[in-house]
Amino acid sequence: MAVPARRTSKAKKNKRRTHYKISAPTVTFDETTGDYNRSHRVSLKGYYKGRKVTKD
């Protein structure tokens, strides 16, 4: 069974984890509804790419 020869130091562990960060969600302004919404998602009013996609 593979067992590490020595413990991984805090510095080594933290250097490896520097790329684990959260990114801000992409928010765009929709001229059709006049609201801000996330990309590639239907708005709260039912619009996607400027067109109505849900039934009210």
mmCIF file as Biopython writes it, N, C-alpha, C and O atoms, coordinates in Angstrom:
data_model
#
loop_
_atom_site.group_PDB
_atom_site.id
_atom_site.type_symbol
_atom_site.label_atom_id
_atom_site.label_alt_id
_atom_site.label_comp_id
_atom_site.label_asym_id
_atom_site.label_entity_id
_atom_site.label_seq_id
_atom_site.pdbx_PDB_ins_code
_atom_site.Cartn_x
_atom_site.Cartn_y
_atom_site.Cartn_z
_atom_site.occupancy
_atom_site.B_iso_or_equiv
_atom_site.auth_seq_id
_atom_site.auth_asym_id
_atom_site.pdbx_PDB_model_num
ATOM 1   N N  . MET A ? 1  ? 0.835   -1.179 0.000   1.0 0.0 1  A 1 
ATOM 2   C CA . MET A ? 1  ? 0.000   0.000  0.000   1.0 0.0 1  A 1 
ATOM 3   C C  . MET A ? 1  ? 0.877   1.239  0.000   1.0 0.0 1  A 1 
ATOM 4   O O  . MET A ? 1  ? 1.846   1.307  0.756   1.0 0.0 1  A 1 
ATOM 5   N N  . ALA A ? 2  ? 0.556   2.218  -0.832  1.0 0.0 2  A 1 
ATOM 6   C CA . ALA A ? 2  ? 1.376   3.424  -0.931  1.0 0.0 2  A 1 
ATOM 7   C C  . ALA A ? 2  ? 1.075   4.375  0.225   1.0 0.0 2  A 1 
ATOM 8   O O  . ALA A ? 2  ? -0.068  4.776  0.445   1.0 0.0 2  A 1 
ATOM 9   N N  . VAL A ? 3  ? 2.125   4.720  0.950   1.0 0.0 3  A 1 
ATOM 10  C CA . VAL A ? 3  ? 1.995   5.626  2.083   1.0 0.0 3  A 1 
ATOM 11  C C  . VAL A ? 3  ? 3.022   6.730  1.907   1.0 0.0 3  A 1 
ATOM 12  O O  . VAL A ? 3  ? 4.173   6.438  1.585   1.0 0.0 3  A 1 
ATOM 13  N N  . PRO A ? 4  ? 2.641   8.016  2.110   1.0 0.0 4  A 1 
ATOM 14  C CA . PRO A ? 4  ? 3.615   9.088  1.960   1.0 0.0 4  A 1 
ATOM 15  C C  . PRO A ? 4  ? 4.762   8.937  2.960   1.0 0.0 4  A 1 
ATOM 16  O O  . PRO A ? 4  ? 4.551   8.567  4.115   1.0 0.0 4  A 1 
ATOM 17  N N  . ALA A ? 5  ? 5.965   9.227  2.501   1.0 0.0 5  A 1 
ATOM 18  C CA . ALA A ? 5  ? 7.144   9.096  3.358   1.0 0.0 5  A 1 
ATOM 19  C C  . ALA A ? 5  ? 7.130   10.129 4.474   1.0 0.0 5  A 1 
ATOM 20  O O  . ALA A ? 5  ? 7.556   9.841  5.592   1.0 0.0 5  A 1 
ATOM 21  N N  . ARG A ? 6  ? 6.645   11.327 4.178   1.0 0.0 6  A 1 
ATOM 22  C CA . ARG A ? 6  ? 6.555   12.361 5.214   1.0 0.0 6  A 1 
ATOM 23  C C  . ARG A ? 6  ? 5.327   13.211 5.000   1.0 0.0 6  A 1 
ATOM 24  O O  . ARG A ? 6  ? 4.734   13.224 3.921   1.0 0.0 6  A 1 
ATOM 25  N N  . ARG A ? 7  ? 4.963   13.908 6.032   1.0 0.0 7  A 1 
ATOM 26  C CA . ARG A ? 7  ? 3.763   14.739 6.026   1.0 0.0 7  A 1 
ATOM 27  C C  . ARG A ? 7  ? 3.937   15.921 5.079   1.0 0.0 7  A 1 
ATOM 28  O O  . ARG A ? 7  ? 5.021   16.500 4.999   1.0 0.0 7  A 1 
ATOM 29  N N  . THR A ? 8  ? 2.870   16.283 4.358   1.0 0.0 8  A 1 
ATOM 30  C CA . THR A ? 8  ? 2.901   17.453 3.483   1.0 0.0 8  A 1 
ATOM 31  C C  . THR A ? 8  ? 2.817   18.707 4.333   1.0 0.0 8  A 1 
ATOM 32  O O  . THR A ? 8  ? 1.907   18.847 5.150   1.0 0.0 8  A 1 
ATOM 33  N N  . SER A ? 9  ? 3.759   19.617 4.146   1.0 0.0 9  A 1 
ATOM 34  C CA . SER A ? 9  ? 3.788   20.831 4.955   1.0 0.0 9  A 1 
ATOM 35  C C  . SER A ? 9  ? 2.622   21.754 4.599   1.0 0.0 9  A 1 
ATOM 36  O O  . SER A ? 9  ? 2.007   21.620 3.541   1.0 0.0 9  A 1 
ATOM 37  N N  . LYS A ? 10 ? 2.327   22.701 5.510   1.0 0.0 10 A 1 
ATOM 38  C CA . LYS A ? 10 ? 1.248   23.654 5.277   1.0 0.0 10 A 1 
ATOM 39  C C  . LYS A ? 10 ? 1.537   24.511 4.059   1.0 0.0 10 A 1 
ATOM 40  O O  . LYS A ? 10 ? 0.633   24.799 3.274   1.0 0.0 10 A 1 
ATOM 41  N N  . ALA A ? 11 ? 2.791   24.924 3.891   1.0 0.0 11 A 1 
ATOM 42  C CA . ALA A ? 11 ? 3.168   25.774 2.752   1.0 0.0 11 A 1 
ATOM 43  C C  . ALA A ? 11 ? 2.982   25.030 1.433   1.0 0.0 11 A 1 
ATOM 44  O O  . ALA A ? 11 ? 2.444   25.585 0.475   1.0 0.0 11 A 1 
ATOM 45  N N  . LYS A ? 12 ? 3.416   23.803 1.383   1.0 0.0 12 A 1 
ATOM 46  C CA . LYS A ? 12 ? 3.284   22.994 0.163   1.0 0.0 12 A 1 
ATOM 47  C C  . LYS A ? 12 ? 1.816   22.768 -0.172  1.0 0.0 12 A 1 
ATOM 48  O O  . LYS A ? 12 ? 1.414   22.867 -1.331  1.0 0.0 12 A 1 
ATOM 49  N N  . LYS A ? 13 ? 1.014   22.465 0.851   1.0 0.0 13 A 1 
ATOM 50  C CA . LYS A ? 13 ? -0.415  22.239 0.666   1.0 0.0 13 A 1 
ATOM 51  C C  . LYS A ? 13 ? -1.098  23.505 0.163   1.0 0.0 13 A 1 
ATOM 52  O O  . LYS A ? 13 ? -1.910  23.447 -0.760  1.0 0.0 13 A 1 
ATOM 53  N N  . ASN A ? 14 ? -0.773  24.650 0.764   1.0 0.0 14 A 1 
ATOM 54  C CA . ASN A ? 14 ? -1.401  25.913 0.369   1.0 0.0 14 A 1 
ATOM 55  C C  . ASN A ? 14 ? -0.971  26.363 -1.022  1.0 0.0 14 A 1 
ATOM 56  O O  . ASN A ? 14 ? -1.765  26.963 -1.747  1.0 0.0 14 A 1 
ATOM 57  N N  . LYS A ? 15 ? 0.266   26.084 -1.402  1.0 0.0 15 A 1 
ATOM 58  C CA . LYS A ? 15 ? 0.724   26.423 -2.760  1.0 0.0 15 A 1 
ATOM 59  C C  . LYS A ? 15 ? -0.038  25.616 -3.801  1.0 0.0 15 A 1 
ATOM 60  O O  . LYS A ? 15 ? -0.350  26.121 -4.880  1.0 0.0 15 A 1 
ATOM 61  N N  . ARG A ? 16 ? -0.336  24.368 -3.478  1.0 0.0 16 A 1 
ATOM 62  C CA . ARG A ? 16 ? -1.086  23.526 -4.399  1.0 0.0 16 A 1 
ATOM 63  C C  . ARG A ? 16 ? -2.530  24.018 -4.543  1.0 0.0 16 A 1 
ATOM 64  O O  . ARG A ? 16 ? -3.135  23.873 -5.605  1.0 0.0 16 A 1 
ATOM 65  N N  . ARG A ? 17 ? -3.069  24.591 -3.490  1.0 0.0 17 A 1 
ATOM 66  C CA . ARG A ? 17 ? -4.459  25.016 -3.486  1.0 0.0 17 A 1 
ATOM 67  C C  . ARG A ? 17 ? -4.673  26.457 -3.933  1.0 0.0 17 A 1 
ATOM 68  O O  . ARG A ? 17 ? -5.788  26.964 -3.812  1.0 0.0 17 A 1 
ATOM 69  N N  . THR A ? 18 ? -3.649  27.134 -4.443  1.0 0.0 18 A 1 
ATOM 70  C CA . THR A ? 18 ? -3.815  28.537 -4.839  1.0 0.0 18 A 1 
ATOM 71  C C  . THR A ? 18 ? -4.789  28.700 -5.990  1.0 0.0 18 A 1 
ATOM 72  O O  . THR A ? 18 ? -5.366  29.776 -6.149  1.0 0.0 18 A 1 
ATOM 73  N N  . HIS A ? 19 ? -4.990  27.676 -6.793  1.0 0.0 19 A 1 
ATOM 74  C CA . HIS A ? 19 ? -5.881  27.780 -7.946  1.0 0.0 19 A 1 
ATOM 75  C C  . HIS A ? 19 ? -7.319  27.430 -7.608  1.0 0.0 19 A 1 
ATOM 76  O O  . HIS A ? 19 ? -8.192  27.529 -8.470  1.0 0.0 19 A 1 
ATOM 77  N N  . TYR A ? 20 ? -7.587  27.022 -6.373  1.0 0.0 20 A 1 
ATOM 78  C CA . TYR A ? 20 ? -8.950  26.679 -5.960  1.0 0.0 20 A 1 
ATOM 79  C C  . TYR A ? 20 ? -9.636  27.937 -5.474  1.0 0.0 20 A 1 
ATOM 80  O O  . TYR A ? 20 ? -9.719  28.173 -4.269  1.0 0.0 20 A 1 
ATOM 81  N N  . LYS A ? 21 ? -10.126 28.745 -6.392  1.0 0.0 21 A 1 
ATOM 82  C CA . LYS A ? 21 ? -10.803 29.963 -5.966  1.0 0.0 21 A 1 
ATOM 83  C C  . LYS A ? 21 ? -12.141 30.081 -6.660  1.0 0.0 21 A 1 
ATOM 84  O O  . LYS A ? 21 ? -12.362 29.529 -7.738  1.0 0.0 21 A 1 
ATOM 85  N N  . ILE A ? 22 ? -13.011 30.801 -6.023  1.0 0.0 22 A 1 
ATOM 86  C CA . ILE A ? 22 ? -14.351 30.984 -6.564  1.0 0.0 22 A 1 
ATOM 87  C C  . ILE A ? 22 ? -14.337 32.173 -7.522  1.0 0.0 22 A 1 
ATOM 88  O O  . ILE A ? 22 ? -13.656 33.170 -7.282  1.0 0.0 22 A 1 
ATOM 89  N N  . SER A ? 23 ? -15.089 32.054 -8.599  1.0 0.0 23 A 1 
ATOM 90  C CA . SER A ? 23 ? -15.162 33.153 -9.565  1.0 0.0 23 A 1 
ATOM 91  C C  . SER A ? 23 ? -16.548 33.789 -9.489  1.0 0.0 23 A 1 
ATOM 92  O O  . SER A ? 23 ? -17.535 33.130 -9.160  1.0 0.0 23 A 1 
ATOM 93  N N  . ALA A ? 24 ? -16.600 35.063 -9.798  1.0 0.0 24 A 1 
ATOM 94  C CA . ALA A ? 24 ? -17.869 35.783 -9.751  1.0 0.0 24 A 1 
ATOM 95  C C  . ALA A ? 24 ? -18.757 35.325 -10.906 1.0 0.0 24 A 1 
ATOM 96  O O  . ALA A ? 24 ? -18.249 35.075 -12.000 1.0 0.0 24 A 1 
ATOM 97  N N  . PRO A ? 25 ? -20.057 35.208 -10.695 1.0 0.0 25 A 1 
ATOM 98  C CA . PRO A ? 25 ? -20.943 34.786 -11.777 1.0 0.0 25 A 1 
ATOM 99  C C  . PRO A ? 25 ? -21.016 35.848 -12.871 1.0 0.0 25 A 1 
ATOM 100 O O  . PRO A ? 25 ? -20.964 37.046 -12.590 1.0 0.0 25 A 1 
ATOM 101 N N  . THR A ? 26 ? -21.136 35.404 -14.106 1.0 0.0 26 A 1 
ATOM 102 C CA . THR A ? 26 ? -21.238 36.310 -15.237 1.0 0.0 26 A 1 
ATOM 103 C C  . THR A ? 26 ? -22.652 36.856 -15.308 1.0 0.0 26 A 1 
ATOM 104 O O  . THR A ? 26 ? -23.613 36.103 -15.471 1.0 0.0 26 A 1 
ATOM 105 N N  . VAL A ? 27 ? -22.773 38.170 -15.185 1.0 0.0 27 A 1 
ATOM 106 C CA . VAL A ? 27 ? -24.082 38.820 -15.185 1.0 0.0 27 A 1 
ATOM 107 C C  . VAL A ? 27 ? -24.139 39.753 -16.387 1.0 0.0 27 A 1 
ATOM 108 O O  . VAL A ? 27 ? -23.219 40.540 -16.611 1.0 0.0 27 A 1 
ATOM 109 N N  . THR A ? 28 ? -25.216 39.667 -17.160 1.0 0.0 28 A 1 
ATOM 110 C CA . THR A ? 28 ? -25.389 40.524 -18.327 1.0 0.0 28 A 1 
ATOM 111 C C  . THR A ? 28 ? -26.683 41.319 -18.201 1.0 0.0 28 A 1 
ATOM 112 O O  . THR A ? 28 ? -27.589 40.947 -17.456 1.0 0.0 28 A 1 
ATOM 113 N N  . PHE A ? 29 ? -26.749 42.421 -18.943 1.0 0.0 29 A 1 
ATOM 114 C CA . PHE A ? 29 ? -27.951 43.247 -18.942 1.0 0.0 29 A 1 
ATOM 115 C C  . PHE A ? 29 ? -28.794 42.869 -20.145 1.0 0.0 29 A 1 
ATOM 116 O O  . PHE A ? 29 ? -28.299 42.853 -21.272 1.0 0.0 29 A 1 
ATOM 117 N N  . ASP A ? 30 ? -30.069 42.563 -19.913 1.0 0.0 30 A 1 
ATOM 118 C CA . ASP A ? 30 ? -30.983 42.178 -20.976 1.0 0.0 30 A 1 
ATOM 119 C C  . ASP A ? 30 ? -31.827 43.388 -21.355 1.0 0.0 30 A 1 
ATOM 120 O O  . ASP A ? 30 ? -32.613 43.878 -20.545 1.0 0.0 30 A 1 
ATOM 121 N N  . GLU A ? 31 ? -31.666 43.870 -22.586 1.0 0.0 31 A 1 
ATOM 122 C CA . GLU A ? 31 ? -32.413 45.056 -23.020 1.0 0.0 31 A 1 
ATOM 123 C C  . GLU A ? 31 ? -33.908 44.779 -23.158 1.0 0.0 31 A 1 
ATOM 124 O O  . GLU A ? 31 ? -34.714 45.698 -23.017 1.0 0.0 31 A 1 
ATOM 125 N N  . THR A ? 32 ? -34.293 43.537 -23.431 1.0 0.0 32 A 1 
ATOM 126 C CA . THR A ? 32 ? -35.703 43.197 -23.606 1.0 0.0 32 A 1 
ATOM 127 C C  . THR A ? 32 ? -36.491 43.408 -22.316 1.0 0.0 32 A 1 
ATOM 128 O O  . THR A ? 32 ? -37.563 44.013 -22.325 1.0 0.0 32 A 1 
ATOM 129 N N  . THR A ? 33 ? -35.955 42.910 -21.219 1.0 0.0 33 A 1 
ATOM 130 C CA . THR A ? 33 ? -36.658 43.001 -19.938 1.0 0.0 33 A 1 
ATOM 131 C C  . THR A ? 33 ? -36.183 44.174 -19.097 1.0 0.0 33 A 1 
ATOM 132 O O  . THR A ? 33 ? -36.898 44.627 -18.203 1.0 0.0 33 A 1 
ATOM 133 N N  . GLY A ? 34 ? -34.982 44.668 -19.374 1.0 0.0 34 A 1 
ATOM 134 C CA . GLY A ? 34 ? -34.413 45.749 -18.568 1.0 0.0 34 A 1 
ATOM 135 C C  . GLY A ? 34 ? -33.852 45.266 -17.249 1.0 0.0 34 A 1 
ATOM 136 O O  . GLY A ? 34 ? -33.643 46.065 -16.336 1.0 0.0 34 A 1 
ATOM 137 N N  . ASP A ? 35 ? -33.607 43.979 -17.134 1.0 0.0 35 A 1 
ATOM 138 C CA . ASP A ? 35 ? -33.082 43.395 -15.903 1.0 0.0 35 A 1 
ATOM 139 C C  . ASP A ? 35 ? -31.706 42.792 -16.155 1.0 0.0 35 A 1 
ATOM 140 O O  . ASP A ? 35 ? -31.298 42.577 -17.296 1.0 0.0 35 A 1 
ATOM 141 N N  . TYR A ? 36 ? -31.007 42.529 -15.063 1.0 0.0 36 A 1 
ATOM 142 C CA . TYR A ? 36 ? -29.745 41.813 -15.129 1.0 0.0 36 A 1 
ATOM 143 C C  . TYR A ? 36 ? -30.027 40.343 -14.886 1.0 0.0 36 A 1 
ATOM 144 O O  . TYR A ? 36 ? -30.852 39.996 -14.041 1.0 0.0 36 A 1 
ATOM 145 N N  . ASN A ? 37 ? -29.341 39.472 -15.629 1.0 0.0 37 A 1 
ATOM 146 C CA . ASN A ? 37 ? -29.489 38.045 -15.400 1.0 0.0 37 A 1 
ATOM 147 C C  . ASN A ? 37 ? -28.191 37.341 -15.746 1.0 0.0 37 A 1 
ATOM 148 O O  . ASN A ? 37 ? -27.325 37.907 -16.413 1.0 0.0 37 A 1 
ATOM 149 N N  . ARG A ? 38 ? -28.063 36.105 -15.290 1.0 0.0 38 A 1 
ATOM 150 C CA . ARG A ? 38 ? -26.864 35.313 -15.548 1.0 0.0 38 A 1 
ATOM 151 C C  . ARG A ? 38 ? -26.881 34.788 -16.973 1.0 0.0 38 A 1 
ATOM 152 O O  . ARG A ? 38 ? -27.944 34.539 -17.543 1.0 0.0 38 A 1 
ATOM 153 N N  . SER A ? 39 ? -25.702 34.625 -17.539 1.0 0.0 39 A 1 
ATOM 154 C CA . SER A ? 39 ? -25.583 34.146 -18.907 1.0 0.0 39 A 1 
ATOM 155 C C  . SER A ? 39 ? -26.059 32.698 -19.021 1.0 0.0 39 A 1 
ATOM 156 O O  . SER A ? 39 ? -25.912 31.910 -18.086 1.0 0.0 39 A 1 
ATOM 157 N N  . HIS A ? 40 ? -26.623 32.363 -20.162 1.0 0.0 40 A 1 
ATOM 158 C CA . HIS A ? 40 ? -27.074 31.009 -20.496 1.0 0.0 40 A 1 
ATOM 159 C C  . HIS A ? 40 ? -28.183 30.508 -19.580 1.0 0.0 40 A 1 
ATOM 160 O O  . HIS A ? 40 ? -28.319 29.303 -19.371 1.0 0.0 40 A 1 
ATOM 161 N N  . ARG A ? 41 ? -28.974 31.424 -19.032 1.0 0.0 41 A 1 
ATOM 162 C CA . ARG A ? 41 ? -30.099 31.041 -18.184 1.0 0.0 41 A 1 
ATOM 163 C C  . ARG A ? 41 ? -31.315 31.878 -18.531 1.0 0.0 41 A 1 
ATOM 164 O O  . ARG A ? 41 ? -31.187 33.024 -18.962 1.0 0.0 41 A 1 
ATOM 165 N N  . VAL A ? 42 ? -32.476 31.312 -18.347 1.0 0.0 42 A 1 
ATOM 166 C CA . VAL A ? 42 ? -33.721 32.021 -18.608 1.0 0.0 42 A 1 
ATOM 167 C C  . VAL A ? 42 ? -33.926 33.058 -17.506 1.0 0.0 42 A 1 
ATOM 168 O O  . VAL A ? 42 ? -33.700 32.768 -16.331 1.0 0.0 42 A 1 
ATOM 169 N N  . SER A ? 43 ? -34.354 34.267 -17.881 1.0 0.0 43 A 1 
ATOM 170 C CA . SER A ? 43 ? -34.580 35.318 -16.892 1.0 0.0 43 A 1 
ATOM 171 C C  . SER A ? 43 ? -35.830 35.015 -16.080 1.0 0.0 43 A 1 
ATOM 172 O O  . SER A ? 43 ? -36.591 34.106 -16.411 1.0 0.0 43 A 1 
ATOM 173 N N  . LEU A ? 44 ? -36.035 35.780 -15.019 1.0 0.0 44 A 1 
ATOM 174 C CA . LEU A ? 44 ? -37.198 35.556 -14.164 1.0 0.0 44 A 1 
ATOM 175 C C  . LEU A ? 44 ? -38.505 35.836 -14.895 1.0 0.0 44 A 1 
ATOM 176 O O  . LEU A ? 44 ? -39.548 35.288 -14.539 1.0 0.0 44 A 1 
ATOM 177 N N  . LYS A ? 45 ? -38.450 36.691 -15.919 1.0 0.0 45 A 1 
ATOM 178 C CA . LYS A ? 45 ? -39.649 37.018 -16.690 1.0 0.0 45 A 1 
ATOM 179 C C  . LYS A ? 45 ? -39.882 36.050 -17.842 1.0 0.0 45 A 1 
ATOM 180 O O  . LYS A ? 45 ? -40.857 36.194 -18.580 1.0 0.0 45 A 1 
ATOM 181 N N  . GLY A ? 46 ? -38.997 35.062 -18.010 1.0 0.0 46 A 1 
ATOM 182 C CA . GLY A ? 46 ? -39.188 34.021 -19.019 1.0 0.0 46 A 1 
ATOM 183 C C  . GLY A ? 46 ? -38.538 34.293 -20.354 1.0 0.0 46 A 1 
ATOM 184 O O  . GLY A ? 46 ? -38.928 33.686 -21.351 1.0 0.0 46 A 1 
ATOM 185 N N  . TYR A ? 47 ? -37.546 35.197 -20.419 1.0 0.0 47 A 1 
ATOM 186 C CA . TYR A ? 47 ? -36.873 35.516 -21.672 1.0 0.0 47 A 1 
ATOM 187 C C  . TYR A ? 47 ? -35.498 34.865 -21.727 1.0 0.0 47 A 1 
ATOM 188 O O  . TYR A ? 47 ? -34.798 34.758 -20.720 1.0 0.0 47 A 1 
ATOM 189 N N  . TYR A ? 48 ? -35.128 34.430 -22.937 1.0 0.0 48 A 1 
ATOM 190 C CA . TYR A ? 48 ? -33.791 33.891 -23.187 1.0 0.0 48 A 1 
ATOM 191 C C  . TYR A ? 48 ? -33.340 34.407 -24.546 1.0 0.0 48 A 1 
ATOM 192 O O  . TYR A ? 48 ? -34.009 34.183 -25.555 1.0 0.0 48 A 1 
ATOM 193 N N  . LYS A ? 49 ? -32.203 35.099 -24.570 1.0 0.0 49 A 1 
ATOM 194 C CA . LYS A ? 49 ? -31.652 35.704 -25.789 1.0 0.0 49 A 1 
ATOM 195 C C  . LYS A ? 49 ? -32.655 36.617 -26.468 1.0 0.0 49 A 1 
ATOM 196 O O  . LYS A ? 49 ? -32.752 36.632 -27.695 1.0 0.0 49 A 1 
ATOM 197 N N  . GLY A ? 50 ? -33.406 37.385 -25.674 1.0 0.0 50 A 1 
ATOM 198 C CA . GLY A ? 50 ? -34.334 38.371 -26.229 1.0 0.0 50 A 1 
ATOM 199 C C  . GLY A ? 50 ? -35.673 37.837 -26.668 1.0 0.0 50 A 1 
ATOM 200 O O  . GLY A ? 50 ? -36.489 38.594 -27.193 1.0 0.0 50 A 1 
ATOM 201 N N  . ARG A ? 51 ? -35.929 36.560 -26.472 1.0 0.0 51 A 1 
ATOM 202 C CA . ARG A ? 51 ? -37.188 35.956 -26.894 1.0 0.0 51 A 1 
ATOM 203 C C  . ARG A ? 51 ? -37.900 35.315 -25.719 1.0 0.0 51 A 1 
ATOM 204 O O  . ARG A ? 51 ? -37.257 34.812 -24.797 1.0 0.0 51 A 1 
ATOM 205 N N  . LYS A ? 52 ? -39.206 35.331 -25.747 1.0 0.0 52 A 1 
ATOM 206 C CA . LYS A ? 52 ? -40.023 34.711 -24.713 1.0 0.0 52 A 1 
ATOM 207 C C  . LYS A ? 52 ? -39.987 33.198 -24.907 1.0 0.0 52 A 1 
ATOM 208 O O  . LYS A ? 52 ? -40.324 32.703 -25.983 1.0 0.0 52 A 1 
ATOM 209 N N  . VAL A ? 53 ? -39.584 32.469 -23.884 1.0 0.0 53 A 1 
ATOM 210 C CA . VAL A ? 53 ? -39.468 31.014 -24.030 1.0 0.0 53 A 1 
ATOM 211 C C  . VAL A ? 53 ? -40.398 30.243 -23.090 1.0 0.0 53 A 1 
ATOM 212 O O  . VAL A ? 53 ? -40.540 29.028 -23.225 1.0 0.0 53 A 1 
ATOM 213 N N  . THR A ? 54 ? -41.031 30.935 -22.145 1.0 0.0 54 A 1 
ATOM 214 C CA . THR A ? 54 ? -41.944 30.242 -21.246 1.0 0.0 54 A 1 
ATOM 215 C C  . THR A ? 54 ? -43.353 30.802 -21.413 1.0 0.0 54 A 1 
ATOM 216 O O  . THR A ? 54 ? -43.542 31.946 -21.827 1.0 0.0 54 A 1 
ATOM 217 N N  . LYS A ? 55 ? -44.325 29.974 -21.083 1.0 0.0 55 A 1 
ATOM 218 C CA . LYS A ? 55 ? -45.717 30.400 -21.148 1.0 0.0 55 A 1 
ATOM 219 C C  . LYS A ? 55 ? -46.117 30.981 -19.794 1.0 0.0 55 A 1 
ATOM 220 O O  . LYS A ? 55 ? -45.713 30.472 -18.748 1.0 0.0 55 A 1 
ATOM 221 N N  . ASP A ? 56 ? -46.907 32.042 -19.819 1.0 0.0 56 A 1 
ATOM 222 C CA . ASP A ? 56 ? -47.395 32.639 -18.561 1.0 0.0 56 A 1 
ATOM 223 C C  . ASP A ? 56 ? -48.780 32.171 -18.220 1.0 0.0 56 A 1 
ATOM 224 O O  . ASP A ? 56 ? -49.335 32.575 -17.199 1.0 0.0 56 A 1 
#
